Amino acid sequence: MQKKHVIGTILLFTLAIWILNWLYAPDRTMSEGHVKSSTVFVHGYKGTQNSFKNMLQRFEHQYGWGQTSLVYRVSPAGNLDVNVYKRDSGKVNGPVFVQVIFENNRASFHDTSAWLAKLLAHMKETFQIETVNLVGHSMGGLVSMNYIETYQDEEVYPTVDKLIAIGSPFAGIYSKGYFRIHHDPAAENLKPDSYALKKLRLNKDVIPEQLEVLSIGSTGDPIAVPESVGFIKHIVSEDQLTYEMIQDDTLGHSALHEDPRVDKMVYSFLNYVK
């Protein structure tokens, strides 16, 4: 009887492992040709998992525009921790949303772009994701552009089809008071005269010709003021750029990724919907 009990326990344990693998294994949930498009959401300076949390929940549960299937958490040392979520059986061919969370959310453009490159390479190698879209809020848009200009080995990294920058100050943050409060590598990069910002303009000629860019700003944003958001026109060619400035003096910087008008702009640009 004891032998039968041991065999039964082993069988139950094996079955439990098989079920867990079936539910959560990356090759089951993300591969097998099911991924049509992947959009990666990159938070900004001092951002957290809450930065894009509400937008992603709206996209998935309110609008039915896709599913959050991957969440990458990047440690201060650049180590990746990825959570893979089983996709709805009725939506396996729909868009995949990927949320990125940098634990060191005050790191330089250089370091953050390198971490973004590492996780995108992981997506390509592990999940066979060949093309992505990037959506960045504030500094997330600047880091995404820096990534595009710096990491272009198609054998290692996915091709970026579209970039959406939401409230991204491409000429820096003009408020001197802002830098009396913030003192870290990211803040230094966000100063109007920083080399990190100049580098985005200096390297504009390496931006891939197929890349399409949407830049969204608000007249009510005191951090990424319209003039700074509009500086993207000196980086991205006119035929590749769509520029949207929301005329609303009540729509502030952090409110941009909570606004349904921005939701619609993002969705329309990603899906060619007018």
Residue pairs with C-beta under 8 A, 6 or more apart in sequence:
21 28
22 28
23 86
24 84
24 86
25 84
26 84
26 126
26 127
28 86
29 69
29 84
29 85
29 86
29 87
30 69
30 70
30 84
30 87
30 96
30 126
30 127
30 129
31 127
31 128
34 87
34 92
34 93
35 96
35 127
35 128
35 129
36 93
36 94
36 95
36 96
37 95
37 96
37 131
37 132
37 133
37 161
37 270
38 95
38 96
38 97
38 98
38 123
38 129
38 131
38 132
38 133
38 158
39 66
39 95
39 96
39 97
39 98
39 132
39 133
39 134
39 135
39 270
40 98
40 100
40 120
40 123
40 132
40 133
40 134
40 135
41 52
41 55
41 56
41 97
41 98
41 99
41 100
41 135
41 136
41 140
42 100
42 116
42 134
42 135
42 136
42 137
42 140
42 141
42 143
42 144
43 51
43 52
43 100
43 101
43 102
43 105
43 136
43 137
43 138
43 140
44 51
44 136
44 137
44 138
44 139
44 140
44 141
44 167
44 168
45 105
45 106
45 138
45 139
45 182
45 186
45 187
45 190
46 105
46 106
47 101
47 102
47 105
47 137
47 138
47 139
47 140
48 101
48 105
49 71
49 99
49 101
51 137
51 257
52 99
52 135
52 137
52 257
53 99
54 257
54 258
55 257
55 258
55 263
55 266
56 68
56 97
56 99
58 260
58 263
59 65
59 66
59 97
59 263
59 267
60 66
60 67
60 68
60 97
63 263
63 267
65 95
65 267
66 91
66 94
66 95
66 96
66 97
67 85
67 87
67 88
67 91
67 94
67 95
67 96
67 97
68 85
68 97
68 98
68 99
69 84
69 85
69 87
69 96
69 97
69 98
70 82
70 83
70 84
70 85
70 96
70 97
70 98
70 99
70 123
70 127
71 82
71 83
71 85
71 98
71 99
71 101
72 80
72 81
72 82
72 98
72 99
72 100
72 101
72 119
72 122
73 80
73 81
73 82
73 83
73 101
73 103
74 80
74 81
74 100
74 101
74 102
74 103
74 104
74 115
74 118
74 119
75 81
75 103
75 104
76 103
76 104
76 107
78 111
78 114
78 115
78 118
80 118
80 119
80 122
82 119
82 122
87 96
95 270
96 129
98 123
98 132
100 116
100 119
102 112
102 115
104 111
105 186
106 184
106 185
106 186
106 187
107 115
107 185
107 186
108 185
108 186
108 188
108 189
108 196
109 139
109 142
109 143
109 146
109 186
109 189
109 196
110 146
110 196
111 185
112 139
112 143
112 186
113 143
113 146
113 147
113 150
113 151
116 143
116 144
116 147
117 147
117 150
117 151
117 157
120 132
120 147
120 151
120 157
120 158
121 156
121 157
123 129
123 132
123 158
124 130
124 156
124 157
124 158
129 158
130 158
130 159
131 158
131 159
131 160
131 161
132 158
132 159
132 160
132 161
133 160
133 161
133 162
133 163
133 164
133 270
134 144
134 147
134 148
134 160
134 162
134 163
134 164
135 163
135 164
135 166
135 266
136 142
136 143
136 144
136 145
136 163
136 164
136 165
136 166
136 168
137 166
137 167
137 168
137 256
137 257
138 166
138 167
138 168
138 169
138 223
138 224
138 253
139 168
139 186
139 189
139 190
140 165
140 166
140 168
141 163
141 164
141 165
141 166
141 167
141 168
141 170
141 215
142 165
142 168
142 169
142 170
142 189
142 190
142 196
142 197
142 200
144 163
144 165
145 163
145 165
145 168
145 170
145 200
145 235
146 196
146 199
146 200
148 160
148 163
148 207
148 208
148 211
149 199
149 200
149 203
149 204
149 206
149 207
150 203
151 157
152 206
152 208
159 208
159 210
160 208
160 211
161 210
161 211
161 212
162 211
162 212
162 213
162 214
162 269
162 270
163 211
163 212
163 213
163 214
164 213
164 214
164 215
164 216
164 266
164 269
164 270
165 213
165 214
165 215
165 216
165 229
165 232
166 216
166 256
166 257
166 262
166 266
167 216
167 217
167 218
167 221
167 223
167 224
167 229
167 253
167 256
168 215
168 224
168 229
168 232
169 190
169 223
169 224
169 225
169 228
169 229
169 231
170 197
170 200
170 215
170 228
170 229
170 230
170 231
170 232
170 234
170 235
171 192
171 197
171 227
171 228
171 231
172 190
172 191
172 192
172 193
172 194
172 197
172 228
173 179
173 190
173 191
173 192
173 223
173 224
173 228
174 192
174 225
174 227
174 228
175 222
175 223
178 187
178 223
179 187
179 191
188 194
188 196
189 196
189 197
190 197
191 197
192 228
200 235
201 234
201 235
204 234
204 235
204 236
207 235
207 236
207 237
207 240
209 240
211 236
211 240
212 240
212 242
212 269
213 232
213 236
213 240
213 241
213 242
214 241
214 242
214 243
214 244
214 265
214 266
214 269
215 229
215 230
215 232
215 236
215 241
215 242
215 243
215 244
216 229
216 244
216 245
216 246
216 256
216 262
216 265
216 266
217 224
217 226
217 229
217 230
217 244
217 245
217 246
218 226
218 245
218 246
218 248
218 251
218 252
218 253
218 255
218 256
219 226
219 245
219 246
219 247
219 248
219 249
219 251
220 248
220 249
220 250
220 251
220 252
221 229
221 251
221 252
221 253
221 256
222 252
222 253
223 253
224 253
226 245
229 245
230 243
230 245
232 241
232 243
233 241
233 243
242 269
244 265
246 259
246 261
246 262
251 259
256 262
267 273
268 274
